[in-house]
Amino acid sequence: MLCVVYKSPKLDQTYLYVLRRDDFSAVPEALLKTFGKPMLVTLINLATKSKLAHADIDKVRHQLTEQGFYLQLPPPPEDLLKAHKESQQNKE
């Protein structure tokens, strides 16, 4: 299964996976408007991959098959202050 990956010029660390290059027909118009003009990143053969760096490959394959696209959002920001406070409480 081949897919094409685009990054968003508007949203940091946000990627859109589609089945064919420049074919966004399966992507909702509202999502494309928020995403901005997709910028080509790479072409991936999911059949030869066992994992992806920041996405669950099985979920990517499933969503591409079911809805024709997959949206990869950035990981939630790490709350370093909260982690520090919790580590301090554990020391007491």
Contacts in CASP RR format, 6 or more apart in sequence:
PFRMAT RR
TARGET T0000
AUTHOR 0000-0000-0000
METHOD contacts of the structure
MODEL  1
MLCVVYKSPKLDQTYLYVLRRDDFSAVPEALLKTFGKPMLVTLINLATKS
KLAHADIDKVRHQLTEQGFYLQLPPPPEDLLKAHKESQQNKE
1 19 0 8 1.000
1 45 0 8 1.000
1 46 0 8 1.000
1 47 0 8 1.000
1 61 0 8 1.000
1 64 0 8 1.000
1 65 0 8 1.000
2 19 0 8 1.000
2 43 0 8 1.000
2 44 0 8 1.000
2 45 0 8 1.000
2 46 0 8 1.000
2 47 0 8 1.000
3 17 0 8 1.000
3 18 0 8 1.000
3 19 0 8 1.000
3 43 0 8 1.000
3 44 0 8 1.000
3 46 0 8 1.000
3 60 0 8 1.000
3 64 0 8 1.000
3 70 0 8 1.000
4 17 0 8 1.000
4 18 0 8 1.000
4 19 0 8 1.000
4 20 0 8 1.000
4 21 0 8 1.000
4 22 0 8 1.000
4 40 0 8 1.000
4 42 0 8 1.000
4 43 0 8 1.000
4 44 0 8 1.000
5 15 0 8 1.000
5 16 0 8 1.000
5 17 0 8 1.000
5 40 0 8 1.000
5 41 0 8 1.000
5 42 0 8 1.000
5 43 0 8 1.000
5 44 0 8 1.000
6 15 0 8 1.000
6 16 0 8 1.000
6 17 0 8 1.000
6 18 0 8 1.000
6 38 0 8 1.000
6 39 0 8 1.000
6 40 0 8 1.000
6 41 0 8 1.000
7 14 0 8 1.000
7 15 0 8 1.000
7 16 0 8 1.000
7 38 0 8 1.000
7 39 0 8 1.000
7 41 0 8 1.000
8 14 0 8 1.000
8 15 0 8 1.000
8 16 0 8 1.000
8 35 0 8 1.000
8 36 0 8 1.000
8 38 0 8 1.000
8 39 0 8 1.000
9 36 0 8 1.000
9 37 0 8 1.000
9 39 0 8 1.000
10 34 0 8 1.000
10 35 0 8 1.000
10 36 0 8 1.000
11 34 0 8 1.000
11 35 0 8 1.000
11 74 0 8 1.000
12 74 0 8 1.000
13 73 0 8 1.000
13 74 0 8 1.000
13 75 0 8 1.000
14 35 0 8 1.000
14 71 0 8 1.000
14 72 0 8 1.000
14 73 0 8 1.000
14 74 0 8 1.000
15 41 0 8 1.000
15 71 0 8 1.000
15 72 0 8 1.000
16 24 0 8 1.000
16 27 0 8 1.000
16 35 0 8 1.000
16 38 0 8 1.000
16 69 0 8 1.000
16 70 0 8 1.000
16 71 0 8 1.000
16 72 0 8 1.000
17 44 0 8 1.000
17 60 0 8 1.000
17 63 0 8 1.000
17 64 0 8 1.000
17 69 0 8 1.000
17 70 0 8 1.000
17 71 0 8 1.000
17 72 0 8 1.000
18 24 0 8 1.000
18 26 0 8 1.000
18 27 0 8 1.000
18 64 0 8 1.000
18 68 0 8 1.000
18 69 0 8 1.000
19 26 0 8 1.000
19 64 0 8 1.000
19 68 0 8 1.000
19 69 0 8 1.000
21 40 0 8 1.000
21 43 0 8 1.000
24 32 0 8 1.000
24 38 0 8 1.000
24 69 0 8 1.000
26 67 0 8 1.000
26 68 0 8 1.000
26 69 0 8 1.000
27 35 0 8 1.000
27 68 0 8 1.000
27 69 0 8 1.000
31 71 0 8 1.000
32 38 0 8 1.000
35 71 0 8 1.000
44 52 0 8 1.000
46 57 0 8 1.000
46 60 0 8 1.000
46 61 0 8 1.000
46 64 0 8 1.000
49 57 0 8 1.000
50 57 0 8 1.000
51 57 0 8 1.000
52 60 0 8 1.000
54 72 0 8 1.000
54 75 0 8 1.000
55 70 0 8 1.000
55 72 0 8 1.000
59 70 0 8 1.000
60 70 0 8 1.000
60 72 0 8 1.000
63 69 0 8 1.000
63 70 0 8 1.000
64 70 0 8 1.000
END
